[in-house]
Amino acid sequence: MSGPADQSAVTGPDIGRLRHDLRTPVNAILGYSEMLIEDAPERAAVLDPALLAARAILAIIETTLSPAASS
């Protein structure tokens, strides 16, 4: 059973590493989606959900694992 005490087990350097490790693949999804849309704009409707989801995930990572949130 996890509780508030378990959240403090992740320290500043660990949060930074975790944030980086989570952002890297999400940024790759964003980058590849944007490149594909540039190369084939007619397929944008298919790729837009991936772009929107990746942006939402990045926002969650930033707000949840920001230095301000961890203090």
Secondary structure, 3 states (H helix, E strand, C coil): CCCHHHHCCCCHHHHHHHHHHHHHHHHHHHHHHHHHHHHCHHHHHHHHHHHHHHHHHHHHHHHHCCHHHHC
